[in-house]
Amino acid sequence: MATTVAIVADRIAWEERRLVEAAPGLGLTMEWINDESLCLGHPGAPALAGYDALLLRSRSYTRGGLIATLAEESGCRTINTARAINLCENKAVLRTALRAAGVPVPEFRLVLSRADFARALADFTVPVVLKPVYGGMGKRVALIRDADAAHSVYDYVEDLGHAFEQACLVEPFLAGGASTRCLVVGDELVGAAEFTSGGDDWRNNAALGNTTRPAADVHEVTKVVDGVLDVLGPGIYGIDLFHTPDGFIVNEVNHAPGFRAVAEATGVNVAAAIGRHLREVLS
């Protein structure tokens, strides 16, 4: 009898289609559940009946951790764990946990007000990057090159952002380098690709259509990835690294990573690797 896994997501994208296609050959059945349809909270979680596990791939910045927490409380296996997802969804909390474990992360300041923002600008020399604590895919990330324009940029955070969107990080801008996306399945680095910004957009992010190529320095990458896994535990992650003169540092970790760009750059069948991992942990 095939093991049945629910892919919990807000939509079916390229990655989810590949997972569903790969599942039968690995003795799995994968079905999509809209993350807006579960209505969890009942101790028995009737919406999850019949599933051996949940593969959390919600692109929301807050839903994954909530769903995983309630699903685990009902006794359902979640991949990734609720603890790992909750850490990944909050850049400030994740960076604090990684830094405490000795994993290199960018220097940053938590900004919750204009007064915080002014102090962060005093601590760092422009250019700086202003980014939301909750967010991904390069959205709402601003490069501030001119101190005279900084507070005008912050007006948009203060006046247009909802409460949780006003929680931001300010960090020094690391110019001139590519970033590396590392795809981890279980405790194994299955693929790594370098992203360089394309056109006039300074951001290195696969969701923005940047150019990609297989990563060259996999040995150094693996050492940093192992440090991240010591904090989060095994799972399915997209770990984004910045290149610095002192080595790699961890920018963020995505608990529901897009993997099309890495798969196409490296030739790795990421969907099959995920399927094999699911089969192993559920056997």
Sine and cosine of phi, psi and omega as CSV:
sin_phi,cos_phi,sin_psi,cos_psi,sin_omega,cos_omega
0.00,0.00,0.76,-0.65,-0.06,-1.00
-0.94,0.34,0.59,-0.81,0.13,-0.99
-0.97,0.24,0.70,-0.71,-0.07,-1.00
-0.95,-0.31,0.83,-0.55,-0.02,-1.00
-0.88,-0.48,0.75,-0.67,0.08,-1.00
-1.00,-0.04,0.82,-0.57,0.15,-0.99
-1.00,0.03,0.95,-0.32,-0.05,-1.00
-1.00,-0.08,0.93,-0.38,-0.08,-1.00
-0.43,-0.90,0.28,-0.96,0.02,-1.00
-0.99,0.15,-0.29,0.96,0.00,-1.00
-0.28,-0.96,0.26,-0.97,0.07,-1.00
-0.99,-0.13,0.90,-0.44,0.03,-1.00
-0.92,-0.40,-0.14,-0.99,-0.05,-1.00
-0.81,0.59,-0.71,0.71,-0.06,-1.00
-0.89,0.45,-0.70,0.71,-0.02,-1.00
-0.90,0.43,-0.60,0.80,0.05,-1.00
-0.89,0.45,-0.67,0.74,0.02,-1.00
-0.90,0.43,-0.62,0.79,0.02,-1.00
-0.90,0.44,-0.71,0.71,0.01,-1.00
-0.89,0.45,-0.65,0.76,0.00,-1.00
-0.92,0.40,-0.60,0.80,-0.05,-1.00
-0.98,0.22,-0.38,0.92,-0.17,-0.99
-0.86,0.52,-0.75,0.66,-0.09,-1.00
-0.86,0.52,-0.61,0.79,0.00,-1.00
-0.92,0.38,-0.21,0.98,0.00,-1.00
-0.94,-0.35,0.20,0.98,0.01,-1.00
0.96,0.27,0.46,0.89,-0.02,-1.00
-0.86,-0.51,0.44,-0.90,0.24,-0.97
-0.88,-0.47,0.80,-0.60,0.04,-1.00
-0.88,-0.48,0.75,-0.67,0.00,-1.00
-0.77,-0.64,0.62,-0.79,0.03,-1.00
-0.99,0.11,0.70,-0.71,0.18,-0.98
-0.85,-0.52,0.79,-0.61,0.07,-1.00
-0.91,0.41,0.78,-0.62,-0.06,-1.00
-0.93,0.37,-0.11,0.99,0.05,-1.00
-1.00,-0.08,0.08,1.00,-0.15,-0.99
-0.90,-0.44,0.11,0.99,-0.16,-0.99
-1.00,0.04,-0.55,0.83,0.01,-1.00
0.74,0.67,0.82,0.57,-0.05,-1.00
-0.97,0.26,0.28,-0.96,-0.04,-1.00
0.66,-0.75,-0.54,0.84,0.12,-0.99
-0.91,0.42,0.72,-0.69,-0.05,-1.00
-0.83,0.55,-0.49,0.87,-0.01,-1.00
-1.00,0.00,-0.13,0.99,0.02,-1.00
0.69,0.72,0.92,0.40,-0.06,-1.00
-0.85,0.53,-0.46,0.89,0.00,-1.00
-0.92,0.40,-0.29,0.96,-0.04,-1.00
-0.98,-0.21,0.03,1.00,-0.02,-1.00
-0.86,0.51,0.70,-0.72,0.04,-1.00
1.00,-0.05,-0.10,1.00,0.01,-1.00
-0.97,-0.25,0.69,-0.72,0.03,-1.00
-0.99,0.15,-0.39,0.92,0.01,-1.00
-0.26,-0.97,0.32,-0.95,0.12,-0.99
-0.92,-0.38,0.76,-0.65,0.15,-0.99
-0.98,-0.21,0.96,-0.27,-0.10,-1.00
-0.98,0.18,0.90,-0.43,0.02,-1.00
-0.72,-0.69,0.48,0.88,0.06,-1.00
-0.91,0.41,0.71,-0.70,0.03,-1.00
-1.00,0.04,-0.03,1.00,0.11,-0.99
-0.90,0.43,0.48,-0.88,-0.01,-1.00
-0.99,0.12,-0.09,1.00,-0.06,-1.00
-0.70,-0.72,-0.33,0.94,-0.14,-0.99
-0.95,0.32,-0.60,0.80,-0.11,-0.99
-0.84,0.54,-0.75,0.67,-0.02,-1.00
-0.91,0.42,-0.63,0.78,0.03,-1.00
-0.90,0.43,-0.73,0.68,-0.02,-1.00
-0.90,0.44,-0.71,0.70,-0.03,-1.00
-0.89,0.45,-0.65,0.76,-0.01,-1.00
-0.88,0.48,-0.74,0.68,-0.03,-1.00
-0.95,0.30,-0.57,0.82,0.04,-1.00
-0.91,0.42,-0.69,0.73,0.02,-1.00
-0.90,0.44,-0.61,0.80,0.01,-1.00
-0.88,0.47,-0.50,0.86,0.01,-1.00
-1.00,0.10,-0.07,1.00,0.01,-1.00
0.99,-0.13,0.10,1.00,-0.01,-1.00
-1.00,0.06,0.65,-0.76,0.04,-1.00
-0.97,0.25,0.74,-0.67,0.05,-1.00
-0.86,-0.52,0.59,-0.81,0.04,-1.00
-0.73,-0.68,0.96,-0.29,0.21,0.98
-1.00,0.08,0.01,-1.00,0.04,-1.00
-0.93,0.37,0.39,-0.92,0.04,-1.00
-0.87,0.50,-0.63,0.78,0.00,-1.00
-0.87,0.48,-0.72,0.69,-0.02,-1.00
-0.90,0.43,-0.68,0.73,-0.02,-1.00
-0.90,0.43,-0.71,0.71,0.00,-1.00
-0.87,0.48,-0.59,0.81,0.07,-1.00
-0.92,0.40,-0.71,0.71,-0.07,-1.00
-0.92,0.39,-0.50,0.86,-0.07,-1.00
-0.95,0.31,-0.30,0.96,-0.07,-1.00
-0.86,-0.50,0.96,-0.27,-0.09,-1.00
-0.87,0.49,-0.60,0.80,-0.04,-1.00
-0.93,0.36,-0.70,0.72,-0.01,-1.00
-0.92,0.39,-0.67,0.74,0.02,-1.00
-0.88,0.47,-0.75,0.66,-0.03,-1.00
-0.89,0.46,-0.60,0.80,0.03,-1.00
-0.90,0.44,-0.68,0.73,0.01,-1.00
-0.92,0.40,-0.66,0.75,0.01,-1.00
-0.91,0.41,-0.71,0.71,-0.02,-1.00
-0.88,0.47,-0.64,0.77,0.02,-1.00
-0.89,0.45,-0.46,0.89,0.00,-1.00
-1.00,-0.02,0.06,1.00,0.02,-1.00
1.00,0.07,0.21,0.98,0.05,-1.00
-1.00,0.08,0.78,-0.62,-0.07,-1.00
-0.94,0.34,0.76,-0.65,0.05,-1.00
-0.73,-0.69,0.32,-0.95,0.05,-1.00
-0.90,0.44,0.51,-0.86,0.17,-0.99
-0.92,0.40,0.60,-0.80,-0.07,-1.00
-0.43,-0.90,0.26,-0.97,0.16,-0.99
-0.76,-0.65,0.69,-0.72,0.09,-1.00
-0.99,0.16,0.80,-0.60,-0.06,-1.00
-0.89,-0.46,0.90,-0.43,0.02,-1.00
-0.89,-0.45,-0.01,1.00,-0.06,-1.00
-0.34,-0.94,0.18,-0.98,0.06,-1.00
-0.90,0.43,-0.55,0.83,0.05,-1.00
-0.90,0.44,-0.68,0.74,0.09,-1.00
-0.86,0.51,-0.68,0.73,-0.05,-1.00
-0.88,0.47,-0.68,0.74,0.01,-1.00
-0.89,0.46,-0.65,0.76,0.01,-1.00
-0.93,0.38,-0.62,0.79,0.02,-1.00
-0.90,0.44,-0.65,0.76,0.03,-1.00
-0.91,0.42,-0.52,0.85,0.05,-1.00
-0.95,0.31,-0.53,0.85,-0.01,-1.00
-0.97,0.24,-0.57,0.82,-0.07,-1.00
-0.91,-0.42,0.57,-0.82,0.08,-1.00
-1.00,0.03,0.72,-0.69,0.07,-1.00
-0.89,0.46,0.54,-0.84,0.15,0.99
-0.98,0.20,0.55,-0.84,0.08,-1.00
-0.76,-0.65,0.28,-0.96,0.06,-1.00
-0.92,-0.39,0.73,-0.68,0.09,-1.00
-0.94,-0.34,0.85,-0.53,-0.06,-1.00
-0.65,-0.76,0.46,-0.89,0.01,-1.00
-0.96,0.28,0.55,-0.83,0.10,-0.99
-0.90,0.45,-0.65,0.76,0.04,-1.00
-0.96,-0.29,0.93,-0.38,0.00,-1.00
0.19,-0.98,0.19,-0.98,0.00,-1.00
-0.28,-0.96,-0.03,-1.00,0.03,-1.00
0.86,0.51,0.40,0.92,0.04,-1.00
0.97,0.25,0.13,0.99,-0.06,-1.00
-0.97,0.23,0.65,-0.76,0.08,-1.00
0.87,0.49,0.46,0.89,0.09,-1.00
-0.99,-0.17,0.82,-0.57,-0.11,-0.99
-0.87,-0.49,0.74,-0.67,0.13,-0.99
-1.00,-0.08,0.87,-0.49,-0.03,-1.00
-0.96,-0.28,0.96,-0.29,-0.05,-1.00
-1.00,-0.06,-0.37,0.93,-0.15,-0.99
-0.84,-0.55,0.84,-0.54,0.00,-1.00
-0.87,0.49,-0.52,0.86,-0.01,-1.00
-0.92,0.40,-0.45,0.89,-0.03,-1.00
-1.00,-0.06,-0.13,0.99,-0.17,-0.99
-0.86,0.51,-0.75,0.67,-0.07,-1.00
-0.95,0.30,-0.43,0.90,0.11,-0.99
-0.92,0.39,-0.62,0.78,0.08,-1.00
-0.89,0.45,-0.67,0.74,-0.04,-1.00
-0.92,0.40,-0.40,0.92,0.07,-1.00
-0.80,0.60,-0.62,0.78,-0.04,-1.00
-0.93,0.38,-0.59,0.81,0.07,-1.00
-0.92,0.39,-0.73,0.69,-0.09,-1.00
-0.94,0.34,-0.65,0.76,-0.13,-0.99
-1.00,-0.06,-0.47,0.88,-0.12,-0.99
-0.93,-0.37,-0.32,0.95,-0.05,-1.00
-0.98,0.19,0.62,-0.78,0.17,-0.99
-0.95,0.31,0.12,-0.99,-0.16,-0.99
-0.81,0.59,-0.79,0.61,-0.07,-1.00
-0.95,0.31,-0.37,0.93,0.02,-1.00
-0.97,0.26,-0.26,0.97,0.01,-1.00
-0.99,0.13,-0.13,0.99,0.10,-1.00
-0.99,0.15,0.89,-0.45,-0.12,-0.99
-0.74,-0.67,0.26,-0.97,0.18,-0.98
-0.89,-0.45,0.59,-0.80,0.19,-0.98
-0.90,-0.44,0.73,-0.68,-0.02,-1.00
-0.57,-0.82,0.40,-0.92,0.06,-1.00
-0.89,0.46,0.55,-0.83,0.06,-1.00
-0.99,0.14,0.83,-0.56,0.04,-1.00
-0.99,-0.11,0.98,-0.18,-0.15,-0.99
-1.00,0.07,0.47,-0.88,0.28,-0.96
1.00,0.05,-0.08,1.00,-0.08,-1.00
-0.90,-0.43,0.34,-0.94,0.14,-0.99
-0.99,0.14,0.22,-0.97,0.15,-0.99
-0.91,-0.43,0.33,-0.94,-0.04,-1.00
-0.85,-0.52,0.80,-0.61,0.10,-0.99
-0.99,-0.16,0.85,-0.53,0.01,-1.00
-0.95,-0.31,0.81,-0.59,0.05,-1.00
-0.98,-0.19,0.86,-0.50,-0.02,-1.00
-0.93,-0.37,0.73,-0.69,0.11,-0.99
-0.79,-0.61,0.88,-0.48,-0.12,-0.99
0.95,0.32,-0.90,-0.43,0.10,-0.99
-0.85,-0.52,0.41,0.91,-0.08,-1.00
-0.88,-0.47,0.71,-0.70,0.16,-0.99
-0.98,0.20,0.95,-0.31,-0.08,-1.00
-1.00,-0.07,-0.28,0.96,0.01,-1.00
-0.15,-0.99,0.54,-0.84,0.04,-1.00
-0.58,-0.81,0.71,-0.71,-0.01,-1.00
-0.68,-0.73,0.56,-0.83,0.06,-1.00
-1.00,-0.03,0.68,-0.73,0.03,-1.00
-0.91,-0.41,0.73,-0.68,0.12,-0.99
-0.84,-0.55,0.61,-0.79,-0.06,-1.00
-0.90,0.44,0.56,-0.83,-0.03,-1.00
-0.91,-0.41,0.54,-0.84,0.05,-1.00
0.90,0.44,-0.69,-0.72,-0.05,-1.00
-1.00,-0.06,0.01,1.00,-0.05,-1.00
-1.00,0.01,0.83,-0.56,-0.07,-1.00
-0.98,0.19,-0.25,0.97,-0.13,-0.99
-0.98,0.19,0.69,-0.72,0.09,-1.00
-0.99,-0.11,0.98,-0.20,-0.04,-1.00
-0.41,-0.91,0.75,-0.66,-0.03,-1.00
-0.88,0.48,-0.55,0.84,-0.02,-1.00
-0.92,0.40,-0.28,0.96,-0.02,-1.00
-0.99,-0.12,0.10,0.99,0.06,-1.00
0.98,0.20,0.47,0.88,0.01,-1.00
-0.94,0.33,0.27,-0.96,0.04,-1.00
-0.97,0.22,0.52,-0.85,-0.05,-1.00
-0.73,-0.68,0.43,-0.90,0.11,-0.99
-0.43,-0.90,0.41,-0.91,0.03,-1.00
-0.85,0.53,0.62,-0.79,0.01,-1.00
-0.93,0.36,0.61,-0.79,-0.06,-1.00
-1.00,0.01,-0.69,0.73,-0.15,-0.99
-0.99,-0.15,0.93,0.36,-0.09,-1.00
-0.93,0.36,-0.51,0.86,-0.03,-1.00
-0.88,0.47,-0.76,0.65,0.01,-1.00
-0.91,0.41,-0.61,0.79,0.04,-1.00
-0.86,0.51,-0.69,0.72,-0.06,-1.00
-0.88,0.48,-0.61,0.79,0.00,-1.00
-0.89,0.46,-0.65,0.76,0.01,-1.00
-0.94,0.34,-0.67,0.74,0.02,-1.00
-0.86,0.51,-0.67,0.74,0.01,-1.00
-0.87,0.49,-0.60,0.80,0.05,-1.00
-0.91,0.42,-0.62,0.79,0.05,-1.00
-0.90,0.43,-0.68,0.73,-0.01,-1.00
-0.92,0.40,-0.48,0.87,0.08,-1.00
-0.89,0.46,-0.49,0.87,0.00,-1.00
-1.00,0.06,-0.71,0.71,-0.13,-0.99
-1.00,-0.02,-0.42,0.91,-0.15,-0.99
1.00,0.07,0.24,-0.97,0.01,-1.00
-0.86,0.50,0.48,-0.88,0.00,-1.00
0.13,-0.99,-0.31,-0.95,0.01,-1.00
-0.91,-0.42,0.92,-0.38,-0.13,-0.99
-0.68,-0.73,0.49,-0.87,0.27,-0.96
-0.95,-0.32,0.94,-0.35,-0.06,-1.00
-0.97,-0.23,0.88,-0.48,-0.05,-1.00
-0.99,-0.17,0.84,-0.54,-0.03,-1.00
-0.92,-0.38,0.58,-0.82,0.19,-0.98
-0.98,-0.19,0.56,-0.83,0.10,-1.00
-1.00,-0.01,0.75,-0.66,0.08,-1.00
-0.73,-0.68,0.26,-0.96,0.05,-1.00
-0.85,0.52,-0.40,0.92,-0.01,-1.00
-1.00,-0.09,0.05,1.00,0.00,-1.00
0.85,-0.53,-0.20,-0.98,-0.03,-1.00
-0.99,0.12,0.60,-0.80,0.15,-0.99
-0.78,-0.63,0.46,-0.89,-0.09,-1.00
-1.00,0.02,0.89,-0.45,0.07,-1.00
-0.98,0.19,-0.80,0.60,0.02,-1.00
-0.34,-0.94,0.20,-0.98,0.07,-1.00
-0.78,-0.63,0.79,-0.61,-0.01,-1.00
-0.98,-0.18,0.82,-0.58,-0.03,-1.00
-0.99,0.12,-0.23,0.97,0.03,-1.00
-0.75,-0.66,0.91,0.41,-0.21,-0.98
-0.95,0.31,0.65,-0.76,0.30,-0.96
-0.94,0.35,0.62,-0.79,-0.05,-1.00
-0.74,-0.67,0.16,0.99,-0.03,-1.00
-0.88,0.47,-0.73,0.68,-0.07,-1.00
-0.89,0.45,-0.68,0.74,0.01,-1.00
-0.92,0.38,-0.66,0.75,0.01,-1.00
-0.87,0.49,-0.67,0.74,-0.03,-1.00
-0.96,0.29,-0.54,0.84,-0.01,-1.00
-0.96,0.26,-0.54,0.84,-0.13,-0.99
-0.96,-0.29,-0.32,0.95,-0.07,-1.00
0.99,0.16,0.09,1.00,-0.01,-1.00
-0.97,0.24,0.70,-0.72,0.09,-1.00
-1.00,0.09,1.00,0.08,-0.09,-1.00
-0.92,0.40,-0.63,0.77,-0.01,-1.00
-0.86,0.51,-0.67,0.74,0.03,-1.00
-0.91,0.41,-0.62,0.78,0.03,-1.00
-0.89,0.45,-0.66,0.75,0.04,-1.00
-0.91,0.42,-0.68,0.73,0.02,-1.00
-0.87,0.49,-0.68,0.73,0.03,-1.00
-0.89,0.45,-0.63,0.77,0.03,-1.00
-0.89,0.45,-0.70,0.71,0.02,-1.00
-0.87,0.50,-0.70,0.72,-0.01,-1.00
-0.88,0.47,-0.64,0.77,-0.02,-1.00
-0.92,0.39,-0.72,0.70,-0.08,-1.00
-0.96,0.27,-0.33,0.94,-0.04,-1.00
-0.98,-0.20,-0.05,1.00,-0.03,-1.00
-0.98,0.22,0.00,0.00,0.00,0.00
